[in-house]
Amino acid sequence: MKRLFNAYIGTFSGLSKEVWWLALITLVNRAGAMVIPFLSLYLREDLGFSMGNVGWVMTCFGLGSFFGSWLGGKLTDIMGYYRVILYSLLASAVCFMLIQFVTSFVGICISFFVLITIMDASRPAFFVALSAYSKPENKTRSLTLIRLAINLGFTAGPALGGIIIASIGYFGLFWADAITCAAAGVLMIQVLNPKKVKETDKEVVPDNPVSPMTDKIFLVFLLSLVLFGVIFLQYISTIPLYYREVHLLNERQIGLLLALNGFMIFIFEMPLINFLEKKNISHVSHVMLGLSLVGASFLLYLVTPFAGVLALGMIIATLGEMIAFPFGNAFALRRSKIGRQGAYMGLYSMSFSMAHIFGHNGGMQLIGAIGYEYTWLGMIALTLVAFLLLVYVKLRLKKEQKNQEIAIAA
């Protein structure tokens, strides 16, 4: 047991202290985002919004994420990742304090669009900061550490949020979110101030930087990620409904299945990534593997009505998530070196915002129109399309590498 524990701890070795500080800032910030998991309940129970109005607010939420990711990429290239992250955290604190006083439907739509725009403007900057603070050989594991911090934050946040709601009401969430955002900003000033720390991997801007909008390989890769996001997000929105309506699970059983995802990520993701990194396999190939696993999990739901398959499906989908997301992120960071990193990572973040905009609502609409089984078949079909797009990316990358070798030889 001691040997296993030491081996697990060893998978975290070699990461810079700046990456650890960045992970702590992420943990504090994500744990503090308590309003988000309870947003629909707040709008329904506290403000009395209709289901239709709640849907429009969530649409504004997704649009804010999309616009914020684009804006954050632009600003990161202009003013640097440190200022973008810091200003985003501090401005988010102000927004959380003010938004609790907005109660009208239009006001809420505008307020949450602005709030999520400001919050998600930091996403590309976080990626660029992570790249700057990580040695090239440690980037994927550094990304995995940040994912671990995000998952821990999202696990602790709802638990604390439930206690706050029960104790003092929904307004307490807004103050808690404001305080944690401000605390994360102050922590960043203290530990990651550019005057106090040095970058491990300094970004070098090419003489003729490539725009991500002209990088066909990158755009096709992002399109595959949008499809992958739509598929995976069913585990957040429609799969819990499937558990309840088809398999008649209660809230406790559903909660345990969803908790299995977070538990697996916490225990196994870093050792798994550490193991896979030692294999001579490309990042795109790893993404293809992760995508295939998530797609295969939907196939299980069509094979047998046995409820035990639900746990197996969650395990397989979580394995796919643990493989695809870190290596997909690492590929985007590596590709961004040929252009401005902020613009590249902004576009990368926007791909997941697109998935959120269309994935949740699209899954719900399909289930309402054609039922669960045909919706799962649709997810499997999307998996095949995304897989073929990644095959195209692999072929283009090989051709690109061959052309570069010919150019160097000449």
Order of alpha helices (4+ residues) and beta strands (2+ residues): alpha-alpha-alpha-alpha-alpha-alpha-alpha-alpha-alpha-alpha-alpha-alpha-alpha-alpha
